[in-house]
Amino acid sequence: MSFAATLPSGINLGAIVKAIAPAPIRFDPFGIMSGYKAYDIYSSLDAKSDAELAAMGLDRAALPAVAMAGAEEALRT
């Protein structure tokens, strides 16, 4: 499943993933690691203020989609 269609345009998802969760996923039984990676990305972004998110080109409504897309990107790298 791809969440790219729901992401705001112009955000650099790769940079967000590397800044928040730099370690690539090597082994992912039952999606446990990608689920944790999505949780890690989401909680890191959720802790930021609205102004910090706006500077990244995000709003709070986009955080779940960004977290899932970031976990998918981490699986590909």
TORPA-4810 file (N, C-alpha, C, O; in nm, 3 decimals):
<nodes>
NODE_1_0.085_-0.117_0.000_0.000_0.000_0.000_0.089_0.123_0.000_0.185_0.129_0.077_M
NODE_2_0.060_0.219_-0.083_0.141_0.340_-0.092_0.062_0.459_-0.041_-0.055_0.478_-0.076_S
NODE_3_0.125_0.538_0.042_0.063_0.655_0.099_0.109_0.783_0.030_0.074_0.892_0.072_F
NODE_4_0.187_0.769_-0.077_0.245_0.886_-0.144_0.136_0.979_-0.199_0.158_1.100_-0.205_A
NODE_5_0.022_0.926_-0.237_-0.083_1.010_-0.295_-0.141_1.107_-0.193_-0.198_1.209_-0.232_A
NODE_6_-0.129_1.078_-0.062_-0.188_1.163_0.040_-0.088_1.259_0.102_-0.124_1.337_0.190_T
NODE_7_0.038_1.255_0.057_0.140_1.343_0.113_0.133_1.481_0.048_0.100_1.493_-0.070_L
NODE_8_0.162_1.584_0.125_0.168_1.717_0.065_0.281_1.724_-0.036_0.385_1.662_-0.017_P
NODE_9_0.261_1.798_-0.141_0.366_1.809_-0.242_0.479_1.897_-0.191_0.457_1.989_-0.112_S
NODE_10_0.598_1.868_-0.238_0.713_1.950_-0.203_0.788_1.910_-0.078_0.889_1.973_-0.045_G
NODE_11_0.744_1.806_-0.006_0.820_1.766_0.112_0.929_1.669_0.071_0.912_1.592_-0.023_I
NODE_12_1.039_1.674_0.141_1.150_1.584_0.114_1.144_1.469_0.214_1.202_1.476_0.322_N
NODE_13_1.072_1.364_0.177_1.049_1.252_0.266_1.179_1.182_0.303_1.196_1.140_0.417_L
NODE_14_1.269_1.169_0.209_1.397_1.104_0.237_1.475_1.176_0.345_1.534_1.111_0.432_G
NODE_15_1.477_1.307_0.341_1.548_1.385_0.443_1.483_1.371_0.579_1.552_1.363_0.681_A
NODE_16_1.350_1.367_0.582_1.278_1.349_0.709_1.311_1.213_0.768_1.339_1.202_0.888_I
NODE_17_1.307_1.109_0.686_1.335_0.974_0.735_1.477_0.964_0.787_1.499_0.909_0.895_V
NODE_18_1.574_1.017_0.714_1.714_1.008_0.757_1.738_1.088_0.885_1.819_1.047_0.968_K
NODE_19_1.670_1.200_0.901_1.690_1.281_1.020_1.629_1.218_1.144_1.683_1.230_1.254_A
NODE_20_1.516_1.150_1.126_1.445_1.095_1.241_1.485_0.951_1.270_1.506_0.914_1.386_I
NODE_21_1.495_0.872_1.168_1.523_0.730_1.185_1.632_0.688_1.087_1.601_0.628_0.984_A
NODE_22_1.760_0.719_1.116_1.866_0.700_1.018_1.902_0.555_0.987_1.957_0.528_0.880_P
NODE_23_1.874_0.462_1.074_1.914_0.323_1.051_1.817_0.254_0.954_1.697_0.254_0.978_A
NODE_24_1.870_0.194_0.846_1.781_0.122_0.754_1.733_-0.009_0.817_1.798_-0.065_0.905_P
NODE_25_1.620_-0.055_0.772_1.563_-0.181_0.820_1.624_-0.295_0.739_1.614_-0.295_0.616_I
NODE_26_1.684_-0.390_0.805_1.745_-0.503_0.735_1.657_-0.627_0.737_1.654_-0.703_0.640_R
NODE_27_1.586_-0.649_0.845_1.505_-0.769_0.861_1.373_-0.727_0.922_1.370_-0.657_1.023_F
NODE_28_1.263_-0.767_0.861_1.132_-0.719_0.907_1.030_-0.832_0.913_0.943_-0.842_0.826_D
NODE_29_1.038_-0.918_1.015_0.940_-1.025_1.025_0.803_-0.969_1.063_0.790_-0.896_1.162_P
NODE_30_0.703_-1.002_0.987_0.564_-0.965_1.012_0.541_-0.814_1.017_0.441_-0.769_1.073_F
NODE_31_0.632_-0.736_0.962_0.616_-0.591_0.960_0.642_-0.524_1.094_0.607_-0.407_1.112_G
NODE_32_0.702_-0.594_1.186_0.725_-0.539_1.319_0.819_-0.419_1.312_0.791_-0.315_1.372_I
NODE_33_0.929_-0.433_1.241_1.027_-0.324_1.235_0.973_-0.203_1.158_0.996_-0.089_1.198_M
NODE_34_0.901_-0.228_1.049_0.846_-0.114_0.975_0.737_-0.045_1.057_0.722_0.077_1.050_S
NODE_35_0.661_-0.120_1.134_0.561_-0.061_1.222_0.626_0.024_1.330_0.578_0.133_1.362_G
NODE_36_0.735_-0.026_1.385_0.808_0.053_1.485_0.869_0.177_1.422_0.868_0.284_1.482_Y
NODE_37_0.922_0.163_1.302_0.982_0.277_1.232_0.875_0.385_1.206_0.901_0.503_1.224_K
NODE_38_0.754_0.343_1.165_0.645_0.438_1.143_0.608_0.507_1.274_0.585_0.628_1.277_A
NODE_39_0.601_0.430_1.383_0.572_0.487_1.515_0.679_0.587_1.555_0.648_0.695_1.606_Y
NODE_40_0.806_0.552_1.533_0.918_0.638_1.569_0.913_0.769_1.491_0.932_0.877_1.548_D
NODE_41_0.888_0.760_1.361_0.879_0.880_1.278_0.761_0.966_1.322_0.774_1.088_1.336_I
NODE_42_0.645_0.902_1.343_0.525_0.976_1.383_0.546_1.047_1.517_0.514_1.165_1.530_Y
NODE_43_0.598_0.976_1.616_0.613_1.037_1.748_0.717_1.149_1.746_0.702_1.248_1.818_S
NODE_44_0.821_1.135_1.665_0.921_1.242_1.653_0.861_1.366_1.588_0.887_1.478_1.632_S
NODE_45_0.781_1.347_1.485_0.718_1.461_1.419_0.608_1.522_1.506_0.592_1.644_1.508_L
NODE_46_0.535_1.438_1.577_0.426_1.486_1.662_0.478_1.572_1.777_0.406_1.659_1.826_D
NODE_47_0.601_1.549_1.819_0.659_1.627_1.928_0.699_1.768_1.884_0.725_1.854_1.968_A
NODE_48_0.704_1.793_1.755_0.743_1.924_1.703_0.625_2.021_1.711_0.509_1.981_1.711_K
NODE_49_0.658_2.149_1.718_0.554_2.251_1.720_0.493_2.267_1.581_0.549_2.219_1.482_S
NODE_50_0.380_2.335_1.575_0.317_2.361_1.446_0.407_2.444_1.355_0.408_2.425_1.234_D
NODE_51_0.482_2.538_1.414_0.573_2.621_1.335_0.687_2.537_1.276_0.726_2.557_1.161_A
NODE_52_0.740_2.443_1.354_0.847_2.356_1.304_0.795_2.266_1.192_0.864_2.244_1.093_E
NODE_53_0.674_2.215_1.209_0.615_2.131_1.104_0.591_2.214_0.978_0.616_2.166_0.867_L
NODE_54_0.543_2.336_0.994_0.519_2.422_0.878_0.649_2.452_0.804_0.650_2.462_0.682_A
NODE_55_0.758_2.466_0.878_0.888_2.489_0.814_0.933_2.370_0.733_1.009_2.384_0.637_A
NODE_56_0.887_2.251_0.770_0.918_2.129_0.696_0.818_2.106_0.583_0.835_2.013_0.503_M
NODE_57_0.715_2.187_0.575_0.612_2.172_0.473_0.504_2.073_0.512_0.438_2.016_0.425_G
NODE_58_0.486_2.053_0.642_0.387_1.956_0.691_0.285_2.023_0.780_0.307_2.132_0.833_L
NODE_59_0.171_1.957_0.795_0.076_1.994_0.899_0.040_1.867_0.975_0.073_1.757_0.932_D
NODE_60_-0.025_1.882_1.086_-0.054_1.766_1.173_-0.138_1.659_1.103_-0.123_1.540_1.131_R
NODE_61_-0.226_1.700_1.015_-0.312_1.603_0.946_-0.231_1.510_0.855_-0.276_1.399_0.826_A
NODE_62_-0.114_1.552_0.811_-0.032_1.471_0.720_0.061_1.376_0.793_0.124_1.291_0.729_A
NODE_63_0.073_1.386_0.925_0.171_1.306_0.998_0.153_1.155_0.983_0.253_1.086_0.962_L
NODE_64_0.032_1.099_0.992_0.021_0.954_0.972_0.068_0.908_0.834_0.136_0.807_0.822_P
NODE_65_0.033_0.983_0.732_0.075_0.946_0.596_0.226_0.958_0.580_0.289_0.874_0.516_A
NODE_66_0.284_1.062_0.638_0.429_1.080_0.630_0.500_0.967_0.704_0.601_0.916_0.656_V
NODE_67_0.448_0.929_0.819_0.510_0.821_0.897_0.506_0.688_0.821_0.605_0.616_0.817_A
NODE_68_0.393_0.657_0.761_0.383_0.532_0.685_0.470_0.535_0.560_0.537_0.436_0.528_M
NODE_69_0.469_0.648_0.490_0.554_0.659_0.371_0.701_0.654_0.410_0.783_0.598_0.337_A
NODE_70_0.735_0.712_0.523_0.874_0.706_0.571_0.917_0.565_0.604_1.030_0.526_0.576_G
NODE_71_0.828_0.488_0.664_0.860_0.348_0.694_0.877_0.269_0.565_0.967_0.185_0.555_A
NODE_72_0.792_0.295_0.465_0.808_0.228_0.335_0.940_0.265_0.270_1.007_0.180_0.212_E
NODE_73_0.977_0.393_0.280_1.105_0.438_0.222_1.222_0.373_0.294_1.321_0.336_0.231_E
NODE_74_1.213_0.359_0.425_1.321_0.295_0.501_1.339_0.149_0.460_1.450_0.097_0.465_A
NODE_75_1.231_0.084_0.421_1.242_-0.055_0.375_1.314_-0.065_0.241_1.383_-0.164_0.215_L
NODE_76_1.300_0.038_0.157_1.362_0.036_0.025_1.509_0.072_0.027_1.582_0.035_-0.065_R
NODE_77_1.555_0.143_0.129_1.695_0.188_0.133_1.785_0.087_0.198_1.906_0.110_0.209_T
</nodes>
